[in-house]
Amino acid sequence: MELKQDFSYDITVQDVFLATRVMLDPEIGCMQFDMCFDRGSLHVNFKYKGNINLSPDQVLLCKRFQVNILGILMNSKIDKESNLGKSCLEDDLQMDYLLLPST
């Protein structure tokens, strides 16, 4: 997901990868939309980048990244003792998608 912010802020947004278990419909791969905020707008552009194969260790790292990012976005504190954090990181938990940093 290419992200382009149309507002000024101390922190700039970075592109993210949306990894899914199954192939999405082709029209999703070229979808675009704007998200409006009080500071301005964020242009989101989906682009298909290809397949990726992750090892179980890499999947676990991705799950940790996603749980932490979503916790921050929801303004929640997820610490090492959190039941949510533990349940989301169990190896047998199936996630349909992962949000991954682009770098």
ChimeraX attribute file (.defattr): number of C-alpha atoms within 10 A of each C-alpha:
attribute: neighborCount
match mode: 1-to-1
recipient: residues
	/A:1	20
	/A:2	15
	/A:3	16
	/A:4	16
	/A:5	17
	/A:6	14
	/A:7	12
	/A:8	9
	/A:9	9
	/A:10	5
	/A:11	6
	/A:12	10
	/A:13	12
	/A:14	13
	/A:15	15
	/A:16	16
	/A:17	18
	/A:18	16
	/A:19	17
	/A:20	14
	/A:21	11
	/A:22	8
	/A:23	11
	/A:24	10
	/A:25	8
	/A:26	10
	/A:27	8
	/A:28	12
	/A:29	15
	/A:30	11
	/A:31	12
	/A:32	13
	/A:33	10
	/A:34	14
	/A:35	10
	/A:36	11
	/A:37	10
	/A:38	6
	/A:39	11
	/A:40	11
	/A:41	14
	/A:42	17
	/A:43	15
	/A:44	17
	/A:45	17
	/A:46	18
	/A:47	16
	/A:48	14
	/A:49	11
	/A:50	7
	/A:51	10
	/A:52	7
	/A:53	7
	/A:54	10
	/A:55	8
	/A:56	10
	/A:57	10
	/A:58	11
	/A:59	16
	/A:60	16
	/A:61	14
	/A:62	19
	/A:63	23
	/A:64	15
	/A:65	16
	/A:66	19
	/A:67	20
	/A:68	17
	/A:69	16
	/A:70	13
	/A:71	16
	/A:72	12
	/A:73	9
	/A:74	9
	/A:75	9
	/A:76	11
	/A:77	11
	/A:78	17
	/A:79	12
	/A:80	9
	/A:81	8
	/A:82	10
	/A:83	11
	/A:84	13
	/A:85	18
	/A:86	14
	/A:87	11
	/A:88	17
	/A:89	20
	/A:90	11
	/A:91	12
	/A:92	8
	/A:93	10
	/A:94	10
	/A:95	12
	/A:96	9
	/A:97	14
	/A:98	18
	/A:99	18
	/A:100	17
	/A:101	13
	/A:102	11
	/A:103	7
